[in-house]
Amino acid sequence: MELARPFEMTQPAISQHLKVLEDAGLVMSRVEGTKRPRRLAKPGVQAIDQWIAMLRKALERNYDRLDKLLAGMEQEKRGEKR
Amino acid sequence: MSKLTLKTEGDTHVVVTRHFAAPPEAVYRAHIDPRLIQKWMLGPEGWTMPVCINEAKPGGKIRYEWTNGKGGEFYLTGEFLELEPYSRIVHVERMHLPDPTPDNHVETRFEADGTGTLMTMRMTLPDAQTRAAMLATGMERGMEASYVRLESMI
């Protein structure tokens, strides 16, 4: 209920969204009487951060290699012109 | 000095920029010539790309196969949608793990930037729900799957 309040969505729609997040391991819930408090699932959120960090690292390595390759291509071109 | 920027944009976009000293023509060529791609699009150290098919024309097929020489291997397939020499490439790609990941739509632009090139790569990933499911699968499979999926982006 509390989570639904700020959104222009019905309670069942909010529950559906929360279920998707929970199934994906991004949100965890527990039962407290009639309430079901949710919290962010740390491992899930960390997995996203980790994925972004790895993407960045792999791209950096790729483009560093590409820099060297391009420098070599330029040198070859200059060599041909000579 | 880190020349690369990587930003998420909304739910489904990742935007990467990188400056290169070489002119757009050379950077563009390095993105479509298989012999050149095999030399740099390798991800982490230790991986090679023995198979690189890259038919640079609209509808043309893409297939990259990587191996680490220690039994680790995976491949990527895709198709070219648009090519504008030497300024723009649009393609879709998916990783095979071996199950295919949802399509990643990628637009790569090359703009003159001084005597060099500013490259902007805009990836459109699946909707938030599909992406959440992908991440969930990644967590089940552990780091290796994340690592492999990461390769689909490069």
gemmi code that builds the backbone of each chain (N, CA, C; Angstrom):
import gemmi

chains = {
    "A": [
        ("MET", (0.834, -1.206, 0.000), (0.000, 0.000, 0.000), (0.867, 1.253, 0.000)),
        ("GLU", (1.809, 1.300, 0.960), (2.661, 2.481, 1.086), (3.493, 2.697, -0.177)),
        ("LEU", (3.962, 1.588, -0.754), (4.787, 1.701, -1.959), (3.966, 2.168, -3.154)),
        ("ALA", (2.670, 1.875, -3.129), (1.814, 2.228, -4.264), (1.424, 3.703, -4.250)),
        ("ARG", (1.426, 4.303, -3.072), (0.891, 5.656, -2.897), (1.476, 6.707, -3.856)),
        ("PRO", (2.803, 6.776, -4.017), (3.343, 7.838, -4.881), (3.069, 7.635, -6.371)),
        ("PHE", (2.557, 6.468, -6.760), (2.406, 6.189, -8.186), (0.942, 6.213, -8.609)),
        ("GLU", (0.726, 6.615, -9.865), (-0.630, 6.557, -10.408), (-0.870, 5.168, -10.964)),
        ("MET", (-0.885, 4.205, -10.075), (-1.067, 2.824, -10.488), (-1.924, 2.136, -9.444)),
        ("THR", (-2.599, 1.094, -9.881), (-3.430, 0.366, -8.926), (-2.539, -0.520, -8.055)),
        ("GLN", (-3.064, -0.915, -6.909), (-2.314, -1.782, -6.004), (-1.900, -3.101, -6.689)),
        ("PRO", (-2.825, -3.763, -7.440), (-2.398, -5.007, -8.118), (-1.271, -4.768, -9.111)),
        ("ALA", (-1.296, -3.603, -9.806), (-0.238, -3.308, -10.777), (1.098, -3.156, -10.067)),
        ("ILE", (1.082, -2.456, -8.922), (2.307, -2.288, -8.129), (2.824, -3.651, -7.666)),
        ("SER", (1.895, -4.503, -7.209), (2.287, -5.842, -6.754), (2.956, -6.620, -7.873)),
        ("GLN", (2.420, -6.464, -9.080), (2.981, -7.155, -10.243), (4.416, -6.680, -10.493)),
        ("HIS", (4.628, -5.356, -10.445), (5.970, -4.800, -10.636), (6.933, -5.316, -9.565)),
        ("LEU", (6.454, -5.334, -8.322), (7.296, -5.797, -7.216), (7.655, -7.269, -7.386)),
        ("LYS", (6.705, -8.036, -7.940), (6.953, -9.461, -8.139), (8.073, -9.654, -9.164)),
        ("VAL", (8.026, -8.850, -10.237), (9.076, -8.931, -11.264), (10.443, -8.638, -10.641)),
        ("LEU", (10.485, -7.570, -9.841), (11.744, -7.183, -9.195), (12.220, -8.261, -8.221)),
        ("GLU", (11.240, -8.869, -7.541), (11.590, -9.908, -6.570), (12.097, -11.166, -7.285)),
        ("ASP", (11.391, -11.545, -8.360), (11.826, -12.712, -9.141), (13.230, -12.497, -9.702)),
        ("ALA", (13.530, -11.241, -10.016), (14.844, -10.937, -10.589), (15.922, -10.822, -9.516)),
        ("GLY", (15.519, -10.921, -8.266), (16.495, -10.858, -7.183), (16.936, -9.451, -6.837)),
        ("LEU", (16.135, -8.451, -7.215), (16.516, -7.063, -6.938), (15.827, -6.520, -5.685)),
        ("VAL", (14.739, -7.191, -5.285), (13.979, -6.754, -4.120), (13.671, -7.985, -3.264)),
        ("MET", (13.720, -7.811, -1.945), (13.364, -8.909, -1.054), (12.193, -8.477, -0.182)),
        ("SER", (11.366, -9.441, 0.207), (10.240, -9.075, 1.047), (10.144, -10.044, 2.218)),
        ("ARG", (9.480, -9.599, 3.279), (9.180, -10.508, 4.385), (7.751, -10.210, 4.856)),
        ("VAL", (7.220, -11.099, 5.650), (5.854, -10.911, 6.119), (5.883, -10.373, 7.543)),
        ("GLU", (5.116, -9.316, 7.783), (5.056, -8.709, 9.110), (3.583, -8.421, 9.387)),
        ("GLY", (2.896, -9.385, 9.978), (1.453, -9.240, 10.168), (0.773, -9.168, 8.807)),
        ("THR", (0.025, -8.078, 8.576), (-0.645, -7.921, 7.280), (0.255, -7.180, 6.284)),
        ("LYS", (1.403, -6.713, 6.751), (2.313, -5.960, 5.876), (3.354, -6.868, 5.247)),
        ("ARG", (3.863, -6.421, 4.099), (4.963, -7.150, 3.471), (6.074, -6.154, 3.120)),
        ("PRO", (6.853, -5.770, 4.125), (7.902, -4.780, 3.850), (8.939, -5.305, 2.839)),
        ("ARG", (9.334, -4.426, 1.933), (10.350, -4.793, 0.930), (11.629, -4.027, 1.200)),
        ("ARG", (12.728, -4.652, 0.823), (13.983, -3.896, 0.802), (14.785, -4.303, -0.427)),
        ("LEU", (15.705, -3.429, -0.830), (16.560, -3.739, -1.973), (17.415, -4.945, -1.637)),
        ("ALA", (17.555, -5.858, -2.582), (18.412, -7.020, -2.380), (19.829, -6.633, -2.801)),
        ("LYS", (20.704, -6.557, -1.822), (22.059, -6.072, -2.077), (22.784, -6.864, -3.181)),
        ("PRO", (22.753, -8.209, -3.131), (23.503, -8.948, -4.156), (23.013, -8.621, -5.574)),
        ("GLY", (21.685, -8.440, -5.703), (21.122, -8.136, -7.021), (21.582, -6.789, -7.529)),
        ("VAL", (21.526, -5.800, -6.648), (21.942, -4.457, -7.028), (23.439, -4.422, -7.308)),
        ("GLN", (24.193, -5.165, -6.500), (25.639, -5.236, -6.725), (25.954, -5.897, -8.063)),
        ("ALA", (25.125, -6.884, -8.447), (25.370, -7.570, -9.723), (25.280, -6.581, -10.886)),
        ("ILE", (24.352, -5.629, -10.784), (24.218, -4.624, -11.834), (25.462, -3.739, -11.872)),
        ("ASP", (25.875, -3.270, -10.684), (27.078, -2.437, -10.609), (28.283, -3.168, -11.173)),
        ("GLN", (28.367, -4.453, -10.811), (29.481, -5.275, -11.246), (29.491, -5.413, -12.766)),
        ("TRP", (28.295, -5.625, -13.315), (28.159, -5.810, -14.760), (28.609, -4.546, -15.489)),
        ("ILE", (28.162, -3.390, -14.992), (28.545, -2.114, -15.605), (30.063, -1.919, -15.499)),
        ("ALA", (30.635, -2.264, -14.343), (32.076, -2.102, -14.135), (32.862, -2.992, -15.091)),
        ("MET", (32.359, -4.226, -15.287), (33.057, -5.148, -16.181), (32.934, -4.710, -17.628)),
        ("LEU", (31.756, -4.190, -17.971), (31.550, -3.688, -19.330), (32.549, -2.579, -19.616)),
        ("ARG", (32.680, -1.655, -18.651), (33.601, -0.547, -18.820), (35.041, -1.039, -18.994)),
        ("LYS", (35.424, -1.999, -18.162), (36.795, -2.508, -18.195), (37.106, -3.185, -19.536)),
        ("ALA", (36.178, -4.021, -20.002), (36.396, -4.727, -21.265), (36.466, -3.735, -22.422)),
        ("LEU", (35.587, -2.723, -22.402), (35.601, -1.718, -23.466), (36.913, -0.944, -23.439)),
        ("GLU", (37.369, -0.584, -22.236), (38.636, 0.148, -22.135), (39.773, -0.664, -22.730)),
        ("ARG", (39.814, -1.957, -22.406), (40.880, -2.809, -22.965), (40.768, -2.892, -24.480)),
        ("ASN", (39.544, -3.074, -24.974), (39.337, -3.150, -26.425), (39.841, -1.893, -27.112)),
        ("TYR", (39.444, -0.744, -26.574), (39.760, 0.509, -27.259), (41.232, 0.874, -27.109)),
        ("ASP", (41.878, 0.431, -26.018), (43.323, 0.632, -25.911), (44.037, -0.159, -27.010)),
        ("ARG", (43.545, -1.392, -27.230), (44.109, -2.208, -28.313), (43.858, -1.538, -29.659)),
        ("LEU", (42.656, -0.981, -29.816), (42.302, -0.327, -31.081), (43.184, 0.898, -31.321)),
        ("ASP", (43.489, 1.653, -30.263), (44.405, 2.805, -30.387), (45.725, 2.371, -31.035)),
        ("LYS", (46.280, 1.275, -30.507), (47.580, 0.787, -31.017), (47.449, 0.343, -32.469)),
        ("LEU", (46.340, -0.356, -32.766), (46.104, -0.842, -34.127), (46.000, 0.333, -35.099)),
        ("LEU", (45.260, 1.367, -34.698), (45.061, 2.543, -35.556), (46.387, 3.283, -35.770)),
        ("ALA", (47.183, 3.366, -34.706), (48.495, 4.022, -34.826), (49.355, 3.270, -35.837)),
        ("GLY", (49.277, 1.929, -35.789), (50.012, 1.103, -36.743), (49.537, 1.319, -38.165)),
        ("MET", (48.224, 1.442, -38.340), (47.640, 1.655, -39.676), (48.099, 2.988, -40.255)),
        ("GLU", (48.124, 4.019, -39.408), (48.546, 5.351, -39.849), (49.998, 5.320, -40.311)),
        ("GLN", (50.818, 4.584, -39.523), (52.240, 4.495, -39.822), (52.458, 3.807, -41.167)),
        ("GLU", (51.668, 2.709, -41.391), (51.767, 1.971, -42.655), (51.432, 2.879, -43.823)),
        ("LYS", (50.364, 3.662, -43.645), (49.899, 4.561, -44.691), (50.983, 5.562, -45.050)),
        ("ARG", (51.610, 6.095, -43.999), (52.686, 7.064, -44.238), (53.837, 6.400, -44.956)),
        ("GLY", (54.109, 5.136, -44.584), (55.185, 4.372, -45.209), (54.946, 4.181, -46.701)),
        ("GLU", (53.658, 3.891, -47.062), (53.302, 3.666, -48.466), (53.505, 4.924, -49.301)),
        ("LYS", (53.193, 6.046, -48.698), (53.278, 7.313, -49.434), (54.730, 7.683, -49.776)),
        ("ARG", (55.629, 7.189, -48.924), (57.024, 7.562, -49.085), (57.629, 7.060, -50.382)),
    ],
    "B": [
        ("MET", (44.797, 8.175, -17.553), (43.715, 8.983, -18.123), (42.666, 8.059, -18.728)),
        ("SER", (41.449, 8.193, -18.278), (40.389, 7.387, -18.863), (39.647, 8.219, -19.896)),
        ("LYS", (39.707, 7.790, -21.143), (39.087, 8.561, -22.223), (37.655, 8.101, -22.455)),
        ("LEU", (37.288, 7.029, -21.768), (35.990, 6.430, -22.032), (34.937, 6.947, -21.053)),
        ("THR", (33.753, 7.240, -21.556), (32.644, 7.504, -20.647), (31.571, 6.457, -20.900)),
        ("LEU", (30.917, 6.065, -19.817), (29.836, 5.078, -19.937), (28.698, 5.538, -19.038)),
        ("LYS", (27.555, 5.770, -19.649), (26.417, 6.248, -18.860), (25.180, 5.423, -19.184)),
        ("THR", (24.383, 5.187, -18.159), (23.083, 4.584, -18.441), (22.102, 5.725, -18.650)),
        ("GLU", (21.140, 5.496, -19.529), (20.175, 6.538, -19.861), (18.791, 5.901, -19.784)),
        ("GLY", (18.003, 6.321, -18.826), (16.692, 5.715, -18.642), (16.826, 4.243, -18.310)),
        ("ASP", (15.792, 3.497, -18.637), (15.747, 2.080, -18.282), (16.514, 1.188, -19.241)),
        ("THR", (16.637, 1.632, -20.490), (17.072, 0.666, -21.499), (18.282, 1.083, -22.333)),
        ("HIS", (18.890, 2.224, -22.014), (20.025, 2.638, -22.841), (21.330, 2.679, -22.062)),
        ("VAL", (22.396, 2.287, -22.760), (23.751, 2.503, -22.264), (24.473, 3.287, -23.352)),
        ("VAL", (25.068, 4.427, -22.973), (25.764, 5.260, -23.954), (27.245, 5.317, -23.598)),
        ("VAL", (28.068, 4.950, -24.573), (29.507, 4.915, -24.371), (30.142, 5.913, -25.339)),
        ("THR", (31.062, 6.760, -24.863), (31.814, 7.618, -25.778), (33.304, 7.364, -25.583)),
        ("ARG", (34.048, 7.585, -26.667), (35.507, 7.371, -26.610), (36.130, 8.211, -27.712)),
        ("HIS", (37.218, 8.890, -27.384), (37.955, 9.652, -28.387), (39.101, 8.808, -28.941)),
        ("PHE", (39.324, 8.897, -30.251), (40.468, 8.234, -30.882), (41.315, 9.265, -31.611)),
        ("ALA", (42.627, 9.022, -31.638), (43.537, 9.956, -32.305), (43.384, 9.863, -33.827)),
        ("ALA", (42.946, 8.696, -34.315), (42.841, 8.475, -35.766), (41.559, 9.105, -36.322)),
        ("PRO", (41.554, 9.414, -37.622), (40.375, 10.016, -38.237), (39.203, 9.032, -38.359)),
        ("PRO", (37.957, 9.543, -38.529), (36.763, 8.687, -38.583), (36.868, 7.544, -39.591)),
        ("GLU", (37.475, 7.808, -40.742), (37.575, 6.776, -41.779), (38.282, 5.519, -41.247)),
        ("ALA", (39.381, 5.733, -40.515), (40.160, 4.603, -39.984), (39.400, 3.887, -38.863)),
        ("VAL", (38.750, 4.654, -37.984), (38.034, 4.040, -36.856), (36.841, 3.245, -37.395)),
        ("TYR", (36.177, 3.797, -38.391), (35.041, 3.106, -39.022), (35.515, 1.786, -39.639)),
        ("ARG", (36.617, 1.852, -40.380), (37.170, 0.634, -41.012), (37.472, -0.433, -39.974)),
        ("ALA", (38.026, -0.021, -38.832), (38.388, -0.974, -37.774), (37.152, -1.646, -37.176)),
        ("HIS", (35.969, -1.059, -37.420), (34.722, -1.630, -36.906), (34.036, -2.549, -37.912)),
        ("ILE", (34.473, -2.515, -39.190), (33.778, -3.367, -40.167), (34.689, -4.373, -40.890)),
        ("ASP", (35.989, -4.178, -40.860), (36.908, -5.111, -41.528), (37.230, -6.270, -40.578)),
        ("PRO", (36.808, -7.514, -40.926), (36.993, -8.643, -40.006), (38.446, -8.820, -39.561)),
        ("ARG", (39.390, -8.600, -40.478), (40.798, -8.804, -40.106), (41.240, -7.802, -39.037)),
        ("LEU", (40.631, -6.627, -39.070), (40.960, -5.624, -38.045), (40.213, -5.914, -36.745)),
        ("ILE", (38.921, -6.269, -36.858), (38.108, -6.569, -35.667), (38.779, -7.662, -34.829)),
        ("GLN", (39.292, -8.685, -35.516), (39.923, -9.817, -34.810), (41.123, -9.399, -33.971)),
        ("LYS", (41.652, -8.215, -34.263), (42.849, -7.780, -33.540), (42.532, -6.991, -32.274)),
        ("TRP", (41.289, -6.497, -32.163), (41.048, -5.654, -30.981), (39.784, -5.975, -30.194)),
        ("MET", (38.765, -6.564, -30.828), (37.490, -6.755, -30.113), (37.525, -8.046, -29.301)),
        ("LEU", (38.401, -8.082, -28.315), (38.705, -9.346, -27.646), (38.338, -9.382, -26.171)),
        ("GLY", (37.909, -8.249, -25.615), (37.552, -8.246, -24.197), (38.779, -8.451, -23.326)),
        ("PRO", (38.613, -9.180, -22.227), (39.711, -9.353, -21.266), (40.909, -10.072, -21.892)),
        ("GLU", (42.076, -9.911, -21.270), (43.288, -10.562, -21.748), (43.083, -12.067, -21.852)),
        ("GLY", (43.729, -12.668, -22.823), (43.723, -14.120, -22.920), (42.701, -14.681, -23.899)),
        ("TRP", (41.814, -13.811, -24.394), (40.810, -14.287, -25.337), (41.197, -13.943, -26.770)),
        ("THR", (40.843, -14.853, -27.706), (41.063, -14.576, -29.119), (39.751, -14.783, -29.864)),
        ("MET", (39.704, -14.316, -31.117), (38.502, -14.443, -31.939), (38.860, -15.196, -33.223)),
        ("PRO", (38.833, -16.549, -33.166), (39.232, -17.309, -34.351), (38.255, -17.159, -35.518)),
        ("VAL", (36.975, -16.906, -35.248), (36.002, -16.755, -36.330), (35.408, -15.354, -36.274)),
        ("CYS", (35.484, -14.649, -37.402), (34.914, -13.310, -37.471), (34.272, -13.110, -38.833)),
        ("ILE", (32.956, -13.202, -38.865), (32.205, -12.946, -40.103), (31.507, -11.610, -39.929)),
        ("ASN", (31.705, -10.716, -40.855), (31.183, -9.364, -40.713), (30.824, -8.829, -42.101)),
        ("GLU", (29.592, -9.104, -42.543), (29.152, -8.670, -43.880), (28.605, -7.260, -43.785)),
        ("ALA", (29.481, -6.286, -44.030), (29.132, -4.886, -43.795), (28.243, -4.324, -44.898)),
        ("LYS", (26.968, -4.713, -44.865), (25.947, -4.164, -45.756), (24.607, -4.369, -45.060)),
        ("PRO", (23.589, -3.556, -45.392), (22.299, -3.736, -44.710), (21.804, -5.174, -44.869)),
        ("GLY", (21.422, -5.798, -43.774), (20.989, -7.195, -43.800), (22.141, -8.177, -43.678)),
        ("GLY", (23.364, -7.679, -43.761), (24.550, -8.534, -43.681), (24.689, -9.196, -42.325)),
        ("LYS", (25.268, -10.416, -42.348), (25.376, -11.201, -41.109), (26.633, -10.848, -40.318)),
        ("ILE", (26.482, -10.999, -38.994), (27.608, -10.840, -38.077), (27.724, -12.140, -37.298)),
        ("ARG", (28.926, -12.664, -37.190), (29.164, -13.798, -36.296), (30.597, -13.725, -35.775)),
        ("TYR", (30.726, -13.576, -34.470), (32.035, -13.552, -33.829), (32.104, -14.742, -32.875)),
        ("GLU", (33.207, -15.478, -32.916), (33.410, -16.579, -31.966), (34.686, -16.331, -31.184)),
        ("TRP", (34.538, -16.392, -29.852), (35.699, -16.175, -28.977), (36.091, -17.461, -28.262)),
        ("THR", (37.378, -17.572, -27.931), (37.850, -18.679, -27.114), (38.992, -18.190, -26.230)),
        ("ASN", (39.130, -18.837, -25.070), (40.273, -18.475, -24.212), (41.339, -19.564, -24.257)),
        ("GLY", (41.141, -20.551, -25.163), (42.131, -21.615, -25.323), (42.146, -22.616, -24.184)),
        ("LYS", (41.220, -22.432, -23.234), (41.179, -23.337, -22.072), (39.781, -23.933, -21.946)),
        ("GLY", (39.097, -24.064, -23.070), (37.758, -24.646, -23.044), (36.658, -23.620, -22.911)),
        ("GLY", (37.002, -22.376, -22.625), (35.987, -21.327, -22.548), (35.717, -20.772, -23.938)),
        ("GLU", (34.468, -20.823, -24.352), (34.133, -20.221, -25.632), (32.666, -19.813, -25.697)),
        ("PHE", (32.365, -18.866, -26.547), (30.991, -18.429, -26.778), (30.974, -17.643, -28.071)),
        ("TYR", (29.779, -17.357, -28.561), (29.718, -16.626, -29.826), (28.585, -15.621, -29.828)),
        ("LEU", (28.679, -14.730, -30.784), (27.709, -13.650, -30.939), (27.224, -13.673, -32.386)),
        ("THR", (25.916, -13.475, -32.577), (25.418, -13.307, -33.946), (24.669, -11.980, -34.013)),
        ("GLY", (24.522, -11.493, -35.222), (23.804, -10.239, -35.391), (23.577, -9.926, -36.849)),
        ("GLU", (22.950, -8.801, -37.092), (22.697, -8.355, -38.462), (22.922, -6.853, -38.527)),
        ("PHE", (23.450, -6.414, -39.668), (23.575, -4.979, -39.902), (22.234, -4.425, -40.378)),
        ("LEU", (21.881, -3.251, -39.888), (20.650, -2.597, -40.325), (20.966, -1.430, -41.264)),
        ("GLU", (21.923, -0.583, -40.850), (22.273, 0.591, -41.658), (23.765, 0.831, -41.586)),
        ("LEU", (24.342, 1.251, -42.703), (25.752, 1.648, -42.693), (25.912, 2.935, -43.484)),
        ("GLU", (26.526, 3.929, -42.866), (26.841, 5.181, -43.554), (28.335, 5.408, -43.426)),
        ("PRO", (29.100, 5.039, -44.476), (30.547, 5.246, -44.371), (30.843, 6.733, -44.226)),
        ("TYR", (31.678, 7.200, -43.459), (32.408, 6.621, -42.359), (31.869, 7.218, -41.071)),
        ("SER", (30.533, 7.316, -40.982), (29.969, 8.067, -39.861), (29.016, 7.272, -38.964)),
        ("ARG", (28.424, 6.174, -39.459), (27.379, 5.567, -38.644), (27.182, 4.092, -38.992)),
        ("ILE", (27.029, 3.285, -37.948), (26.716, 1.857, -38.117), (25.560, 1.531, -37.172)),
        ("VAL", (24.525, 0.870, -37.690), (23.438, 0.400, -36.823), (23.333, -1.111, -36.999)),
        ("HIS", (23.362, -1.825, -35.892), (23.225, -3.280, -35.984), (22.524, -3.826, -34.743)),
        ("VAL", (22.046, -5.070, -34.841), (21.550, -5.763, -33.649), (22.470, -6.940, -33.391)),
        ("GLU", (22.594, -7.323, -32.134), (23.440, -8.459, -31.789), (22.856, -9.186, -30.590)),
        ("ARG", (23.210, -10.454, -30.483), (22.811, -11.258, -29.326), (23.925, -12.239, -29.027)),
        ("MET", (24.090, -12.525, -27.760), (25.094, -13.473, -27.305), (24.474, -14.848, -27.249)),
        ("HIS", (25.260, -15.884, -27.488), (24.780, -17.263, -27.349), (25.580, -17.937, -26.249)),
        ("LEU", (24.855, -18.339, -25.208), (25.545, -18.764, -23.970), (25.340, -20.220, -23.571)),
        ("PRO", (24.844, -21.166, -24.297), (24.515, -21.061, -25.713), (23.102, -20.523, -25.999)),
        ("ASP", (22.240, -20.406, -24.984), (20.915, -19.835, -25.248), (21.081, -18.369, -25.632)),
        ("PRO", (20.343, -17.912, -26.647), (20.524, -16.517, -27.060), (19.964, -15.527, -26.042)),
        ("THR", (20.685, -14.438, -25.815), (20.188, -13.344, -24.988), (19.249, -12.505, -25.849)),
        ("PRO", (18.406, -11.679, -25.224), (17.553, -10.791, -26.031), (18.421, -9.862, -26.887)),
        ("ASP", (17.853, -9.389, -27.992), (18.609, -8.541, -28.916), (19.060, -7.240, -28.270)),
        ("ASN", (20.286, -6.888, -28.572), (20.834, -5.599, -28.179), (20.963, -4.771, -29.459)),
        ("HIS", (20.268, -3.631, -29.506), (20.280, -2.750, -30.677), (21.362, -1.697, -30.461)),
        ("VAL", (22.291, -1.590, -31.393), (23.458, -0.726, -31.190), (23.614, 0.265, -32.337)),
        ("GLU", (23.695, 1.545, -31.995), (24.015, 2.566, -32.996), (25.377, 3.146, -32.653)),
        ("THR", (26.304, 3.088, -33.609), (27.652, 3.609, -33.375), (27.908, 4.759, -34.340)),
        ("ARG", (28.254, 5.921, -33.778), (28.524, 7.104, -34.606), (29.991, 7.484, -34.523)),
        ("PHE", (30.531, 7.964, -35.630), (31.919, 8.412, -35.691), (31.915, 9.842, -36.208)),
        ("GLU", (32.394, 10.773, -35.367), (32.416, 12.178, -35.766), (33.836, 12.706, -35.692)),
        ("ALA", (34.202, 13.556, -36.659), (35.510, 14.196, -36.605), (35.585, 15.031, -35.330)),
        ("ASP", (36.724, 14.946, -34.648), (36.920, 15.648, -33.376), (38.374, 16.108, -33.390)),
        ("GLY", (38.598, 17.337, -33.789), (39.966, 17.788, -34.030), (40.531, 16.977, -35.188)),
        ("THR", (41.732, 16.420, -35.005), (42.291, 15.559, -36.057), (41.885, 14.110, -35.830)),
        ("GLY", (41.135, 13.860, -34.749), (40.756, 12.496, -34.399), (39.271, 12.233, -34.587)),
        ("THR", (38.764, 11.329, -33.757), (37.373, 10.886, -33.876), (36.717, 10.806, -32.505)),
        ("LEU", (35.474, 11.263, -32.443), (34.669, 10.986, -31.262), (33.678, 9.887, -31.640)),
        ("MET", (33.784, 8.758, -30.952), (32.863, 7.655, -31.197), (31.779, 7.648, -30.119)),
        ("THR", (30.534, 7.540, -30.510), (29.429, 7.433, -29.557), (28.649, 6.163, -29.869)),
        ("MET", (28.613, 5.263, -28.915), (27.902, 3.998, -29.108), (26.693, 3.988, -28.184)),
        ("ARG", (25.523, 3.870, -28.778), (24.292, 3.892, -28.008), (23.630, 2.522, -28.095)),
        ("MET", (23.588, 1.843, -26.960), (22.993, 0.505, -26.934), (21.579, 0.596, -26.391)),
        ("THR", (20.645, -0.064, -27.034), (19.286, -0.148, -26.524), (19.040, -1.585, -26.110)),
        ("LEU", (18.963, -1.774, -24.803), (18.778, -3.103, -24.252), (17.289, -3.387, -24.132)),
        ("PRO", (16.928, -4.633, -23.867), (15.508, -4.960, -23.754), (14.830, -4.156, -22.646)),
        ("ASP", (13.518, -4.189, -22.616), (12.763, -3.463, -21.594), (13.184, -3.920, -20.191)),
        ("ALA", (12.844, -3.119, -19.212), (13.327, -3.333, -17.845), (13.013, -4.740, -17.341)),
        ("GLN", (11.843, -5.241, -17.711), (11.417, -6.555, -17.212), (12.321, -7.668, -17.757)),
        ("THR", (12.592, -7.613, -19.083), (13.451, -8.621, -19.698), (14.866, -8.525, -19.134)),
        ("ARG", (15.295, -7.264, -18.940), (16.644, -7.050, -18.436), (16.780, -7.598, -17.014)),
        ("ALA", (15.750, -7.372, -16.196), (15.772, -7.886, -14.820), (15.870, -9.404, -14.834)),
        ("ALA", (15.138, -10.025, -15.762), (15.169, -11.483, -15.866), (16.561, -11.950, -16.296)),
        ("MET", (17.181, -11.196, -17.223), (18.530, -11.534, -17.673), (19.502, -11.490, -16.507)),
        ("LEU", (19.369, -10.432, -15.712), (20.269, -10.274, -14.571), (20.059, -11.385, -13.560)),
        ("ALA", (18.794, -11.785, -13.380), (18.493, -12.862, -12.438), (19.184, -14.141, -12.892)),
        ("THR", (19.119, -14.418, -14.198), (19.773, -15.601, -14.747), (21.273, -15.509, -14.498)),
        ("GLY", (21.796, -14.303, -14.696), (23.232, -14.088, -14.489), (23.651, -14.416, -13.079)),
        ("MET", (22.785, -14.070, -12.130), (23.159, -14.321, -10.742), (23.138, -15.801, -10.435)),
        ("GLU", (22.178, -16.513, -11.068), (22.142, -17.958, -10.857), (23.401, -18.603, -11.399)),
        ("ARG", (23.825, -18.131, -12.548), (24.987, -18.751, -13.181), (26.300, -18.207, -12.632)),
        ("GLY", (26.197, -17.168, -11.840), (27.405, -16.620, -11.226), (28.152, -15.672, -12.144)),
        ("MET", (29.343, -15.365, -11.749), (30.137, -14.361, -12.438), (30.366, -14.680, -13.911)),
        ("GLU", (30.538, -15.948, -14.222), (30.888, -16.324, -15.580), (29.846, -15.819, -16.579)),
        ("ALA", (28.560, -15.952, -16.203), (27.506, -15.527, -17.114), (27.536, -14.010, -17.315)),
        ("SER", (27.761, -13.283, -16.242), (27.848, -11.833, -16.359), (28.990, -11.472, -17.286)),
        ("TYR", (30.064, -12.176, -17.101), (31.264, -11.943, -17.875), (31.011, -12.216, -19.350)),
        ("VAL", (30.296, -13.305, -19.600), (29.991, -13.687, -20.969), (29.019, -12.683, -21.585)),
        ("ARG", (28.027, -12.266, -20.812), (27.058, -11.317, -21.333), (27.728, -9.987, -21.629)),
        ("LEU", (28.645, -9.665, -20.771), (29.422, -8.452, -20.967), (30.056, -8.465, -22.351)),
        ("GLU", (30.504, -9.630, -22.753), (31.146, -9.746, -24.056), (30.190, -9.408, -25.192)),
        ("SER", (28.911, -9.596, -24.957), (27.950, -9.324, -26.021), (27.886, -7.835, -26.317)),
        ("MET", (28.406, -7.046, -25.394), (28.289, -5.609, -25.548), (29.493, -5.012, -26.253)),
        ("ILE", (30.503, -5.812, -26.504), (31.740, -5.189, -26.980), (32.020, -5.498, -28.428)),
    ],
}
model = gemmi.Model(1)
for chain_id, residues in chains.items():
    chain = gemmi.Chain(chain_id)
    for i, (resn, *xyz) in enumerate(residues, 1):
        res = gemmi.Residue()
        res.name, res.seqid = resn, gemmi.SeqId(i, " ")
        for name, pos in zip(("N", "CA", "C"), xyz):
            atom = gemmi.Atom()
            atom.name, atom.element = name, gemmi.Element(name[0])
            atom.pos, atom.b_iso = gemmi.Position(*pos), 0.0
            res.add_atom(atom)
        chain.add_residue(res)
    model.add_chain(chain)
structure = gemmi.Structure()
structure.add_model(model)
structure.setup_entities()
